[in-house]
Amino acid sequence: MLVIYPAIVHVDDDCLWAEFPDLPGCFTQGDTQEELLANAAEAMECFLLGLLEDGEKLPQASAPQNIKLTEPNTYTSLIQSKIDLAKNKKSVKKTLTIPAWLNKRALDANINFSSLLQDALVKELKIV
């Protein structure tokens, strides 16, 4: 499941750090911009997985142009991550039945059935 949220990046003398306006309490830092962006994607993923595991819906992402920056040396950046819904959690096996012709077409297209079903369930349950 691909998610994208805006972050406010703060440039300090000794490092960069980021906060997510839509994810209260989600912060990270890095010595370089590359490190900060990688850390921000990981922090966001862990935070969102925690919300989902607690049975909560994911918050709506703010539009970056609506975020008001009040401090100097700050800017917004969009952070994206592909969340693995099965990460660090026990998975359960489900058996299902689909028409043989549909199975063949899906296999020919290299469809990942587990990922597709997870994404469809998230959408159907309006978790995002």
Secondary structure, DSSP 8 states (H G I E B T S, - for coil): -EEEEEEEEEE-SS-EEEE-TTSTT-EEEESSHHHHHHHHHHHHHHHHHHHHHTT--------GGG----SSSEEEEEEEEE--TTTTS----------HHHHHHHHHTT--HHHHHHHHHHHHTT--
